[in-house]
Amino acid sequence: VPAANLIALADETGLVTALGGWGLLAACREAVRWQEPWVVSVGVSPRQIAEGVLLGQVAAALDVSGLDPERLELTLAETTLLDADVDTLLTLSAIRDLGAGVGLHDFGTHFAGLSMLKRLPLTIMTIDRSLVRDLPLDLDDAAIVRAVIDTAHVLGLTVVAGGIETEAQRAMLSAYGCDEGQGGLFGQPVPAQGLRCASPPT
């Protein structure tokens, strides 16, 4: 079942909050089993924040799994944070106080203002693949990506570029100072067992 279909159905039926909590705990338990102390990144549904359960789910997952909080990173979609209210900001700040990271996923899909980054307790930001796809040929996208990376670094954020498929894309992003990358150039999704046996990424 495609992930997008599953999440849409879970959201429609109201099960996405429980599913999000289960996924968070399962990811933490799996990360504890890895040979390398990699960070595990877990997507968060807007409902987990809106229903006020996210902080409790994070605390419980860390407590039950025993995972070092610094190895957990929660990622939220740009649309979730565009109009973040006080309760959302307090929740994210409390999660940061636990030691876990908070990331903005797919930045650039809705072109939210960079000023939004200043008021959120973020640690990492992922540049959307739509801005990476036409690099290095699209000079407009290149200029936007470079500005985003520079601004994020000024704010102390780690920058990840999504959707890297070619060496030319990787080289340009590296030259611009992008910290990390993900995409087909580096590998394809693998079952948990395959990741446990994997060598450290280079």
Backbone torsions as a table, in degrees:
resi	resn	phi	psi	omega
1	VAL	NA	122.5	178.8
2	PRO	-57.6	140.5	-176.4
3	ALA	-56.9	-40.6	-178.2
4	ALA	-61.3	-39.4	179.5
5	ASN	-67.9	-41.7	-179.1
6	LEU	-63.6	-46.4	-178.6
7	ILE	-65.5	-40.5	179.4
8	ALA	-62.2	-42.1	179.4
9	LEU	-67.6	-41.6	179.1
10	ALA	-63.4	-38.3	178.5
11	ASP	-67.0	-41.2	-179.3
12	GLU	-65.0	-36.1	-177.4
13	THR	-89.8	-6.5	-179.8
14	GLY	83.4	8.8	-178.5
15	LEU	-89.8	-3.4	-172.2
16	VAL	-66.4	-29.3	179.0
17	THR	-67.1	-46.8	177.5
18	ALA	-66.0	-40.7	179.0
19	LEU	-63.0	-38.9	178.4
20	GLY	-64.2	-40.9	177.9
21	GLY	-65.4	-41.8	177.1
22	TRP	-62.9	-44.8	-180.0
23	GLY	-62.0	-38.7	179.4
24	LEU	-63.1	-47.1	179.6
25	LEU	-65.2	-43.2	-179.6
26	ALA	-62.8	-39.7	179.8
27	ALA	-66.1	-41.9	179.1
28	CYS	-64.7	-43.1	179.0
29	ARG	-63.0	-39.8	179.3
30	GLU	-67.4	-41.8	-177.8
31	ALA	-62.2	-33.1	178.5
32	VAL	-62.0	-28.0	-175.9
33	ARG	-84.4	-11.6	-178.2
34	TRP	-68.2	144.8	177.7
35	GLN	-71.3	-29.7	-179.8
36	GLU	-103.9	146.5	-178.4
37	PRO	-80.9	54.0	179.1
38	TRP	-71.2	155.9	174.2
39	VAL	-84.1	137.5	176.2
40	VAL	-104.2	131.4	-177.9
41	SER	-107.5	127.7	-176.0
42	VAL	-124.8	126.3	178.2
43	GLY	-72.7	145.6	-177.7
44	VAL	-117.5	134.7	176.3
45	SER	-81.0	143.7	175.8
46	PRO	-55.1	-30.8	-178.8
47	ARG	-66.7	-32.3	178.9
48	GLN	-62.6	-32.3	176.9
49	ILE	-80.4	-46.9	-176.2
50	ALA	-61.5	-34.2	-178.5
51	GLU	-88.4	1.0	174.2
52	GLY	70.8	25.8	-176.3
53	VAL	-107.9	-9.7	-170.8
54	LEU	-61.4	-47.4	-177.4
55	LEU	-59.1	-44.5	178.4
56	GLY	-63.4	-39.3	179.2
57	GLN	-65.0	-41.1	179.9
58	VAL	-65.2	-48.1	-179.6
59	ALA	-59.8	-42.8	-179.0
60	ALA	-66.7	-42.4	-179.2
61	ALA	-63.4	-40.5	178.6
62	LEU	-67.8	-40.8	-177.9
63	ASP	-67.8	-46.9	-176.8
64	VAL	-69.4	-41.1	-175.9
65	SER	-81.5	-27.8	-175.5
66	GLY	78.8	12.3	-179.1
67	LEU	-69.7	138.3	173.3
68	ASP	-61.0	123.0	-177.5
69	PRO	-54.2	-29.4	-179.6
70	GLU	-70.0	-10.4	177.8
71	ARG	-97.2	5.1	178.2
72	LEU	-112.1	134.7	178.3
73	GLU	-134.2	127.1	177.7
74	LEU	-99.6	134.2	179.6
75	THR	-116.1	136.5	-178.6
76	LEU	-123.7	142.8	179.1
77	ALA	-68.8	151.6	-179.9
78	GLU	-55.1	-40.0	-177.9
79	THR	-63.7	-30.2	179.8
80	THR	-66.4	-30.8	-172.5
81	LEU	-103.3	-4.4	-177.2
82	LEU	-57.0	-43.9	-177.9
83	ASP	-120.1	44.5	-177.6
84	ALA	-58.8	127.5	179.3
85	ASP	-90.8	-177.1	-176.9
86	VAL	-61.9	-41.1	-179.3
87	ASP	-61.6	-40.6	178.8
88	THR	-64.1	-44.5	179.7
89	LEU	-63.3	-39.5	178.4
90	LEU	-66.0	-40.1	178.5
91	THR	-62.4	-47.2	-179.6
92	LEU	-64.9	-38.0	178.1
93	SER	-65.0	-39.3	179.3
94	ALA	-66.6	-36.9	176.6
95	ILE	-65.3	-39.4	176.3
96	ARG	-64.6	-36.0	178.2
97	ASP	-64.9	-28.2	176.2
98	LEU	-70.2	-20.3	-179.2
99	GLY	110.0	-7.0	179.8
100	ALA	-81.7	155.4	177.8
101	GLY	-88.3	159.4	177.7
102	VAL	-129.9	124.4	-176.5
103	GLY	-120.7	149.6	173.9
104	LEU	-97.9	118.2	-173.8
105	HIS	-93.9	138.9	174.5
106	ASP	56.9	46.9	176.4
107	PHE	-62.2	133.8	-179.9
108	GLY	110.6	-10.9	-180.0
109	THR	-70.2	-29.5	179.1
110	HIS	-124.2	5.5	176.4
111	PHE	51.7	50.9	172.9
112	ALA	-66.5	153.6	-178.9
113	GLY	-65.2	142.0	177.4
114	LEU	-60.7	-23.5	179.8
115	SER	-63.0	-23.5	177.9
116	MET	-59.3	-34.0	-176.7
117	LEU	-64.0	-28.4	-174.4
118	LYS	-68.1	-31.6	-173.5
119	ARG	-97.9	0.8	-178.8
120	LEU	-105.7	142.1	-179.7
121	PRO	-80.5	63.6	-175.8
122	LEU	-92.2	157.2	174.0
123	THR	-120.6	-20.9	-174.9
124	ILE	-149.3	152.7	178.9
125	MET	-140.3	135.3	177.8
126	THR	-105.8	125.4	176.6
127	ILE	-79.0	130.0	-176.6
128	ASP	-64.1	146.7	-178.9
129	ARG	-60.8	-23.5	179.9
130	SER	-64.6	-26.0	177.3
131	LEU	-87.4	-16.1	-178.2
132	VAL	-95.5	-28.6	-169.9
133	ARG	-52.2	-44.2	-174.0
134	ASP	-97.9	9.7	174.1
135	LEU	-73.9	147.1	2.3
136	PRO	-93.6	9.9	-172.7
137	LEU	-77.8	-36.0	-177.4
138	ASP	-82.5	105.6	-175.5
139	LEU	-70.0	-29.5	177.3
140	ASP	-66.3	-47.1	177.7
141	ASP	-62.1	-38.6	179.6
142	ALA	-61.3	-42.0	-179.8
143	ALA	-66.2	-40.2	179.3
144	ILE	-65.3	-45.4	-178.9
145	VAL	-61.2	-43.1	-179.3
146	ARG	-64.4	-41.0	179.0
147	ALA	-64.7	-40.0	179.3
148	VAL	-64.2	-45.5	-179.7
149	ILE	-61.6	-46.6	-178.9
150	ASP	-62.1	-44.2	-179.2
151	THR	-66.0	-43.6	179.7
152	ALA	-61.1	-39.8	179.5
153	HIS	-66.8	-37.0	176.7
154	VAL	-60.6	-34.0	-179.4
155	LEU	-86.4	3.0	177.0
156	GLY	80.0	21.4	-178.5
157	LEU	-95.5	146.1	168.6
158	THR	-80.6	138.1	-177.1
159	VAL	-113.5	128.1	177.0
160	VAL	-116.8	133.3	175.6
161	ALA	-100.2	129.6	179.7
162	GLY	-96.1	156.2	173.1
163	GLY	72.8	30.4	178.3
164	ILE	-78.3	118.9	-176.4
165	GLU	-117.4	-17.6	-175.8
166	THR	-128.6	157.5	177.6
167	GLU	-65.7	-33.2	179.3
168	ALA	-63.8	-40.3	176.3
169	GLN	-63.6	-46.5	-179.1
170	ARG	-60.5	-42.6	-177.8
171	ALA	-64.0	-43.0	180.0
172	MET	-65.4	-45.3	-179.4
173	LEU	-63.7	-39.3	177.5
174	SER	-63.5	-41.8	179.0
175	ALA	-64.4	-29.9	179.0
176	TYR	-81.4	-5.7	177.6
177	GLY	94.8	12.6	178.8
178	CYS	-62.1	134.9	-172.3
179	ASP	-78.7	-41.8	-175.1
180	GLU	-142.7	163.5	178.6
181	GLY	-144.2	157.3	175.5
182	GLN	-142.3	152.3	-179.5
183	GLY	147.6	179.0	-175.5
184	GLY	-61.6	-24.3	179.0
185	LEU	-60.9	-31.5	-174.5
186	PHE	-95.3	-20.0	-179.4
187	GLY	152.8	172.2	-179.2
188	GLN	-110.0	161.0	177.4
189	PRO	-56.3	143.0	-179.8
190	VAL	-132.3	155.4	174.1
191	PRO	-63.5	162.3	-177.9
192	ALA	-55.9	-41.2	-178.6
193	GLN	-60.1	-39.0	179.4
194	GLY	-65.5	-35.7	-179.7
195	LEU	-72.4	-35.6	179.1
196	ARG	-61.0	-30.9	-177.0
197	CYS	-96.0	0.8	-174.4
198	ALA	-74.1	155.5	175.0
199	SER	-80.0	158.0	177.6
200	PRO	-57.7	138.8	179.3
201	PRO	-65.1	150.5	178.7
202	THR	-110.7	NA	NA
